[in-house]
Amino acid sequence: SHIYKNHDVTKTWKGKTEQLLRVHDHDFTMRPAFGGPAIPVGVDVQVESLDSISEVDMDFTMTLYLRHYWKDERLSFPSTTNKSMTFDGRLVKKIWVPDVFFVHSKRSFIHDTTTDNIMLRVFPDGHVLYSMRITVTAMCNMDFSRFPLDSQTCSLELESYAYTDEDLMLYWKNGNESLKTDEKISLSQFLIQKFHTTSRLAFYSSTGWYNRLYINFTLRRHIFFFLLQTYFPATLMVMLSWVSFWIDRRAVPARVSLGITTVLTMSTIITGVNASMPRVSYIKAVDIYLWISFVFVFLSVLEYAAVNYLTTVQERKERKLQERFPCTCGIPHSKTMMLDGNYSESDANSLAGYTRNQMVLEEEKQEKMVVHLAMSNESNSSRKRGLKGHVGLCIIQNTHAIDKYSRLIFPGTYIFFNLIYWSVFS
């Protein structure tokens, strides 16, 4: 054995590699067993890395070791030890090798640093192992209807370019065991769920049937990045728009600017998400969330417009009433009633009682009010009746009824929408 280790064929063999393998004795433009039955070519693959998945271009880039196994008796050579001989890419150009290509690939190349990353191992009986290191960018039709809560299944497809299934039988050498993956494979956005192999026949109308091999892999998108960048800010903006309902309705600049700011921020978030996505013609899951959030923010602006308009209308009515009945509306939080004049006790009691009942009703609605009545000295019963009827209209409320309902309806509806959304898409 010691003698064999130092044994160098190049020293003992009186000639070249070509003569050892009898390369020039045969026409290697023809496949093995040319004109006879289909030659079986086994394939196995080791995936070194998944380099990138691009949503915009709808493709993926993968680096892999592609190995072919076949038998070419023209390459058999005499050997006493039954040991194989290994060559690099220089011999490949002189012999027949399978013409496998990647279907639906956009770009691919064999690595050539420092020399072409190709290995050829020939056994004495003519069995050949042909291995190369390739980076390939291939198409992957992605469905974004559930983005970013989606899973994507992509496949790399291998096929002989020239030889139909009558000439070359391409098959996975060890079934599903033919596909090995590096344990360190990881992607920033995706969790790799599974790699598996399949094969089927592909038909071309002009040329016939071909064996096609598939490397399938399923990826599930990591949601946390999108929760942090999209969902969380959008939810905060919607909640910020609700702050408006607790601000005094007369604070026009505060409420308008708050509404407009949240609307603009929501549209910026929507623009940012769509900038990194292909322009698909269907609605994505993230679009549903962002647009419904946008509608909530927009409605809060409309809500204030309604409140402001109704307040203006109410104040106009009160001004007209003041002209007819000189009653002045005073400062909130005070429940005082100033009665000046020569009214009888019963008149004052009846009037006070009326207002007290009004206050009880208003307090039930959680409204604060002030009634400041200044009455003249003249004692006119018809004037008293008119005054009693319009005391309620003289009340100005700090909070409009629409604001009070909005404080409950807006958060309630948004929470309900979130429950439905996450139960459907997660």
C-alpha positions as CSV (number, residue, x, y, z in Angstrom):
1,S,0.0,0.0,0.0
2,H,2.9,2.3,0.8
3,I,4.2,1.8,-2.8
4,Y,0.7,2.7,-4.2
5,K,0.5,6.0,-2.3
6,N,3.6,7.2,-4.1
7,H,2.5,5.8,-7.4
8,D,2.1,8.5,-10.0
9,V,0.3,7.5,-13.3
10,T,1.8,10.4,-15.2
11,K,5.3,9.0,-14.6
12,T,4.6,5.4,-15.5
13,W,2.1,5.9,-18.3
14,K,3.9,6.5,-21.6
15,G,1.4,9.1,-22.9
16,K,-1.4,11.5,-22.1
17,T,-4.7,11.4,-20.2
18,E,-6.5,11.4,-23.5
19,Q,-4.7,8.2,-24.5
20,L,-5.4,6.6,-21.1
21,L,-9.2,7.4,-21.5
22,R,-9.0,6.9,-25.3
23,V,-10.7,10.3,-25.8
24,H,-9.6,10.6,-29.4
25,D,-10.7,7.1,-30.3
26,H,-14.4,8.1,-30.0
27,D,-16.8,10.7,-31.3
28,F,-18.0,12.3,-28.1
29,T,-20.4,14.5,-29.9
30,M,-22.7,11.5,-29.6
31,R,-24.2,10.3,-26.4
32,P,-23.3,6.9,-24.9
33,A,-25.2,4.0,-26.6
34,F,-26.2,6.4,-29.4
35,G,-29.2,5.2,-31.4
36,G,-30.0,2.6,-28.7
37,P,-32.1,2.8,-25.5
38,A,-32.2,6.0,-23.4
39,I,-29.2,6.6,-21.2
40,P,-30.1,6.9,-17.5
41,V,-28.6,10.0,-15.9
42,G,-29.0,10.2,-12.1
43,V,-28.9,13.6,-10.5
44,D,-28.3,14.7,-6.9
45,V,-28.0,18.3,-5.6
46,Q,-26.6,19.9,-2.5
47,V,-28.0,23.4,-1.9
48,E,-25.2,25.6,-0.5
49,S,-27.3,28.7,0.0
50,L,-30.5,30.5,-0.8
51,D,-29.1,33.9,-1.5
52,S,-32.2,36.1,-2.0
53,I,-35.9,36.1,-2.7
54,S,-37.1,39.1,-4.6
55,E,-40.8,40.0,-4.4
56,V,-40.5,42.8,-6.9
57,D,-38.8,40.6,-9.6
58,M,-40.6,37.5,-8.5
59,D,-37.5,35.4,-8.5
60,F,-35.0,33.6,-6.2
61,T,-31.2,33.1,-6.3
62,M,-29.7,29.8,-5.2
63,T,-26.2,28.4,-5.1
64,L,-25.9,24.6,-5.4
65,Y,-23.6,21.7,-6.2
66,L,-25.2,19.9,-9.2
67,R,-23.9,16.3,-9.6
68,H,-24.7,13.9,-12.5
69,Y,-24.1,10.1,-12.6
70,W,-24.0,8.1,-15.8
71,K,-22.1,5.3,-17.5
72,D,-20.0,5.8,-20.6
73,E,-18.2,2.6,-21.5
74,R,-16.0,4.6,-23.9
75,L,-14.3,6.1,-20.9
76,S,-13.5,2.7,-19.2
77,F,-9.8,2.1,-18.6
78,P,-7.7,-0.9,-17.3
79,S,-7.1,-0.8,-13.6
80,T,-5.9,-3.4,-11.1
81,T,-7.0,-1.4,-8.0
82,N,-10.5,-0.4,-9.2
83,K,-9.8,3.2,-8.0
84,S,-11.4,6.2,-9.7
85,M,-9.5,9.0,-11.4
86,T,-10.4,12.6,-10.8
87,F,-10.1,15.4,-13.3
88,D,-11.0,19.1,-13.4
89,G,-12.9,21.2,-16.0
90,R,-10.4,20.9,-18.7
91,L,-11.4,17.3,-19.6
92,V,-15.1,18.1,-19.7
93,K,-14.7,20.0,-23.0
94,K,-13.4,16.8,-24.7
95,I,-16.0,14.2,-23.6
96,W,-19.8,13.9,-23.7
97,V,-21.6,15.3,-20.6
98,P,-25.4,15.7,-20.1
99,D,-26.8,19.0,-21.3
100,V,-28.9,19.9,-18.3
101,F,-30.3,23.4,-18.1
102,F,-32.6,25.3,-15.7
103,V,-36.1,25.9,-16.9
104,H,-37.4,29.4,-16.2
105,S,-34.0,30.6,-15.2
106,K,-33.1,34.3,-15.7
107,R,-29.4,34.2,-15.0
108,S,-27.0,31.5,-14.1
109,F,-23.2,30.9,-14.0
110,I,-20.7,28.2,-13.1
111,H,-18.2,29.7,-10.5
112,D,-14.8,30.1,-12.0
113,T,-12.6,31.2,-9.1
114,T,-9.8,30.3,-9.1
115,T,-10.6,27.9,-11.9
116,D,-13.9,26.6,-13.2
117,N,-15.6,24.8,-10.2
118,I,-16.0,21.6,-12.1
119,M,-15.0,18.1,-11.1
120,L,-15.0,14.9,-13.2
121,R,-14.5,11.5,-11.6
122,V,-14.1,8.5,-13.9
123,F,-14.3,4.9,-12.6
124,P,-12.5,2.0,-14.4
125,D,-15.9,0.5,-15.6
126,G,-16.9,3.8,-17.3
127,H,-19.1,5.2,-14.5
128,V,-18.8,9.0,-14.4
129,L,-19.5,11.5,-11.6
130,Y,-19.7,15.1,-13.0
131,S,-20.1,17.8,-10.4
132,M,-20.2,21.6,-10.7
133,R,-21.0,24.6,-8.5
134,I,-23.7,26.9,-10.0
135,T,-25.5,30.0,-8.9
136,V,-28.9,30.4,-10.6
137,T,-31.6,33.0,-10.5
138,A,-34.9,31.5,-11.5
139,M,-38.5,32.6,-11.7
140,C,-40.9,32.0,-8.9
141,N,-44.6,32.8,-9.4
142,M,-45.6,34.2,-6.0
143,D,-49.1,34.8,-4.7
144,F,-49.3,37.9,-2.5
145,S,-53.0,37.8,-1.6
146,R,-52.0,36.9,2.0
147,F,-48.9,39.1,2.2
148,P,-47.2,39.5,4.6
149,L,-48.9,36.5,6.3
150,D,-48.1,34.3,3.3
151,S,-46.1,31.2,2.5
152,Q,-44.4,30.8,-0.9
153,T,-43.5,27.6,-2.8
154,C,-40.8,28.0,-5.4
155,S,-39.1,25.3,-7.5
156,L,-35.9,25.0,-9.5
157,E,-36.5,22.9,-12.6
158,L,-33.8,20.8,-14.3
159,E,-34.2,19.3,-17.8
160,S,-32.1,18.1,-20.7
161,Y,-32.1,20.7,-23.5
162,A,-31.5,18.4,-26.5
163,Y,-32.4,14.9,-25.5
164,T,-36.0,13.8,-25.2
165,D,-37.0,11.0,-22.8
166,E,-36.3,8.5,-25.6
167,D,-32.6,9.5,-25.5
168,L,-31.9,10.5,-22.0
169,M,-33.7,9.5,-18.8
170,L,-33.1,12.1,-16.2
171,Y,-34.0,10.9,-12.6
172,W,-33.3,11.7,-9.0
173,K,-30.5,9.3,-8.0
174,N,-31.8,8.5,-4.5
175,G,-35.3,9.8,-4.6
176,N,-35.9,12.4,-1.9
177,E,-32.5,11.7,-0.4
178,S,-31.0,13.2,-3.6
179,L,-31.5,16.6,-2.2
180,K,-29.2,17.8,0.6
181,T,-29.2,21.2,2.2
182,D,-26.7,23.1,4.2
183,E,-27.8,23.3,7.8
184,K,-26.7,27.0,7.9
185,I,-29.2,28.1,5.2
186,S,-31.3,31.0,6.5
187,L,-33.0,34.0,5.1
188,S,-33.7,37.3,6.7
189,Q,-37.4,37.4,5.8
190,F,-38.3,33.8,5.5
191,L,-38.3,30.6,7.5
192,I,-37.5,27.6,5.2
193,Q,-40.2,25.0,6.0
194,K,-39.2,22.2,3.7
195,F,-37.1,21.1,0.7
196,H,-38.3,18.2,-1.4
197,T,-37.9,16.7,-4.9
198,T,-40.4,15.7,-7.6
199,S,-40.2,14.8,-11.2
200,R,-42.5,14.6,-14.2
201,L,-42.6,14.7,-18.0
202,A,-42.8,18.0,-19.8
203,F,-44.1,18.3,-23.3
204,Y,-43.1,20.7,-26.0
205,S,-45.3,20.8,-29.1
206,S,-42.3,20.9,-31.6
207,T,-39.8,18.7,-29.9
208,G,-41.6,16.1,-27.7
209,W,-41.4,14.8,-24.1
210,Y,-38.6,15.5,-21.7
211,N,-37.8,14.4,-18.1
212,R,-38.0,17.3,-15.8
213,L,-36.7,17.3,-12.2
214,Y,-37.9,19.8,-9.5
215,I,-36.3,21.1,-6.4
216,N,-39.3,22.4,-4.4
217,F,-39.0,24.5,-1.3
218,T,-41.6,26.1,0.9
219,L,-40.9,29.4,2.7
220,R,-43.0,31.0,5.4
221,R,-42.5,34.8,5.9
222,H,-41.4,36.1,9.2
223,I,-44.2,38.4,10.4
224,F,-42.4,40.3,13.2
225,F,-40.6,42.7,10.8
226,F,-44.0,43.7,9.3
227,L,-45.7,44.0,12.7
228,L,-42.9,46.4,13.7
229,Q,-42.8,48.4,10.5
230,T,-46.3,48.5,9.3
231,Y,-49.1,47.1,11.5
232,F,-48.0,48.7,14.8
233,P,-47.5,52.2,13.4
234,A,-50.8,52.0,11.5
235,T,-52.7,50.9,14.7
236,L,-51.0,53.7,16.7
237,M,-52.1,56.3,14.0
238,V,-55.7,55.1,14.3
239,M,-55.6,55.3,18.1
240,L,-54.1,58.8,17.8
241,S,-57.0,59.9,15.6
242,W,-59.4,59.0,18.5
243,V,-57.7,61.5,20.8
244,S,-59.6,64.1,18.9
245,F,-62.9,63.0,20.4
246,W,-61.7,64.0,23.9
247,I,-60.6,67.5,22.8
248,D,-63.0,70.4,23.2
249,R,-65.1,70.8,20.0
250,R,-64.3,74.5,19.9
251,A,-60.5,73.8,19.7
252,V,-60.7,73.9,15.9
253,P,-56.9,74.1,15.1
254,A,-56.1,71.2,17.5
255,R,-58.7,68.8,16.2
256,V,-58.2,69.6,12.5
257,S,-54.4,69.4,12.6
258,L,-54.6,66.1,14.5
259,G,-56.9,64.6,11.9
260,I,-54.9,65.8,8.9
261,T,-51.6,64.7,10.5
262,T,-52.9,61.1,11.0
263,V,-54.3,61.0,7.5
264,L,-51.0,62.0,6.0
265,T,-49.0,59.6,8.1
266,M,-51.3,56.7,7.1
267,S,-50.9,57.5,3.4
268,T,-47.1,57.6,3.9
269,I,-47.2,54.1,5.5
270,I,-49.3,52.8,2.6
271,T,-46.9,54.3,0.1
272,G,-43.8,52.9,1.9
273,V,-45.3,49.3,1.8
274,N,-46.3,49.4,-1.8
275,A,-42.8,50.8,-2.9
276,S,-41.2,47.5,-2.0
277,M,-43.9,45.3,-3.7
278,P,-44.6,44.4,-7.3
279,R,-47.6,46.2,-8.8
280,V,-50.1,43.3,-8.6
281,S,-53.7,43.8,-9.7
282,Y,-55.2,42.1,-6.6
283,I,-55.6,43.1,-3.0
284,K,-53.0,42.0,-0.5
285,A,-53.8,41.2,3.2
286,V,-51.6,44.2,4.2
287,D,-53.7,46.5,1.9
288,I,-56.9,45.5,3.6
289,Y,-55.5,46.3,7.0
290,L,-53.9,49.6,6.0
291,W,-56.8,50.9,3.9
292,I,-59.4,50.1,6.6
293,S,-57.1,51.8,9.1
294,F,-56.9,54.8,6.7
295,V,-60.8,54.8,6.5
296,F,-61.0,54.9,10.3
297,V,-58.6,57.9,10.4
298,F,-60.5,59.6,7.6
299,L,-63.8,59.1,9.3
300,S,-62.5,60.7,12.5
301,V,-61.8,63.9,10.4
302,L,-65.3,63.7,9.0
303,E,-66.7,63.2,12.5
304,Y,-65.2,66.5,13.6
305,A,-66.5,68.2,10.4
306,A,-70.0,67.0,11.4
307,V,-69.6,68.1,15.0
308,N,-68.3,71.5,14.0
309,Y,-71.2,72.0,11.5
310,L,-73.9,71.0,14.0
311,T,-72.3,73.2,16.7
312,T,-72.5,76.2,14.3
313,V,-76.1,75.4,13.4
314,Q,-77.0,75.1,17.2
315,E,-75.3,78.4,18.0
316,R,-77.1,80.2,15.2
317,K,-80.4,79.0,16.6
318,E,-79.4,80.1,20.1
319,R,-78.5,83.5,18.8
320,K,-81.9,83.9,17.3
321,L,-83.5,82.8,20.6
322,Q,-81.4,85.3,22.5
323,E,-82.7,88.0,20.3
324,R,-86.3,86.9,21.1
325,F,-85.7,86.0,24.8
326,P,-82.7,87.8,26.3
327,C,-81.3,84.8,28.1
328,T,-77.5,84.5,28.3
329,C,-75.6,81.3,28.5
330,G,-72.7,81.2,31.0
331,I,-69.7,79.3,32.2
332,P,-69.6,75.5,32.3
333,H,-69.5,73.3,35.4
334,S,-71.7,75.8,37.3
335,K,-75.2,74.7,38.2
336,T,-76.2,78.1,39.6
337,M,-79.4,79.8,38.7
338,M,-79.7,83.4,39.3
339,L,-83.2,84.7,39.7
340,D,-83.6,88.4,40.0
341,G,-86.9,90.2,40.3
342,N,-90.2,90.2,42.1
343,Y,-91.4,86.6,41.3
344,S,-93.6,84.9,43.7
345,E,-92.1,81.9,45.6
346,S,-94.3,79.4,43.8
347,D,-93.2,80.8,40.4
348,A,-89.5,80.5,41.4
349,N,-90.1,76.9,42.8
350,S,-91.8,75.8,39.6
351,L,-89.1,77.3,37.5
352,A,-86.3,75.8,39.7
353,G,-88.0,72.4,39.7
354,Y,-88.2,72.5,35.9
355,T,-84.5,73.2,35.6
356,R,-83.6,70.6,38.3
357,N,-85.4,67.9,36.3
358,Q,-83.6,69.1,33.2
359,M,-80.3,68.8,35.0
360,V,-81.0,65.3,36.1
361,L,-81.8,64.3,32.5
362,E,-78.6,66.0,31.3
363,E,-76.4,64.5,34.0
364,E,-77.6,61.0,32.9
365,K,-76.2,61.9,29.5
366,Q,-73.0,63.0,31.3
367,E,-73.3,66.6,30.1
368,K,-72.2,69.6,32.0
369,M,-74.0,72.8,31.6
370,V,-74.7,76.2,32.8
371,V,-77.9,78.0,32.9
372,H,-77.7,81.6,33.8
373,L,-81.0,83.3,33.7
374,A,-81.3,87.0,34.1
375,M,-84.9,88.0,34.4
376,S,-86.4,91.4,34.1
377,N,-88.7,92.9,36.7
378,E,-91.8,92.8,34.6
379,S,-94.2,90.0,35.6
380,N,-95.7,88.7,32.4
381,S,-97.2,85.1,32.5
382,S,-96.8,84.6,28.8
383,R,-93.2,85.7,29.0
384,K,-92.6,83.1,31.8
385,R,-94.1,80.3,29.8
386,G,-91.9,81.2,26.8
387,L,-88.9,81.3,29.1
388,K,-89.7,77.9,30.6
389,G,-90.0,76.3,27.1
390,H,-86.7,77.6,25.9
391,V,-84.4,77.1,29.0
392,G,-83.3,73.7,27.4
393,L,-82.3,75.4,24.2
394,C,-80.1,77.9,26.1
395,I,-77.9,75.0,27.4
396,I,-74.5,74.8,25.7
397,Q,-72.8,71.5,26.1
398,N,-69.0,71.1,26.1
399,T,-69.2,67.7,24.5
400,H,-71.3,67.0,21.4
401,A,-73.4,63.8,21.4
402,I,-71.6,62.6,18.3
403,D,-68.3,62.8,20.1
404,K,-69.6,60.8,23.0
405,Y,-70.9,58.0,20.7
406,S,-67.6,58.1,18.7
407,R,-65.5,57.4,21.8
408,L,-67.2,54.0,22.0
409,I,-68.1,53.2,18.4
410,F,-64.7,53.9,16.8
411,P,-62.5,51.8,19.2
412,G,-65.2,49.1,19.4
413,T,-65.4,48.7,15.7
414,Y,-61.6,48.8,15.2
415,I,-61.1,46.0,17.8
416,F,-63.8,43.9,16.1
417,F,-62.1,44.4,12.7
418,N,-58.7,43.4,14.3
419,L,-60.3,40.2,15.7
420,I,-61.7,39.2,12.4
421,Y,-58.6,40.2,10.4
422,W,-56.1,38.2,12.5
423,S,-58.4,35.1,12.8
424,V,-58.8,35.0,9.0
425,F,-55.2,35.6,8.0
426,S,-53.1,34.1,10.7
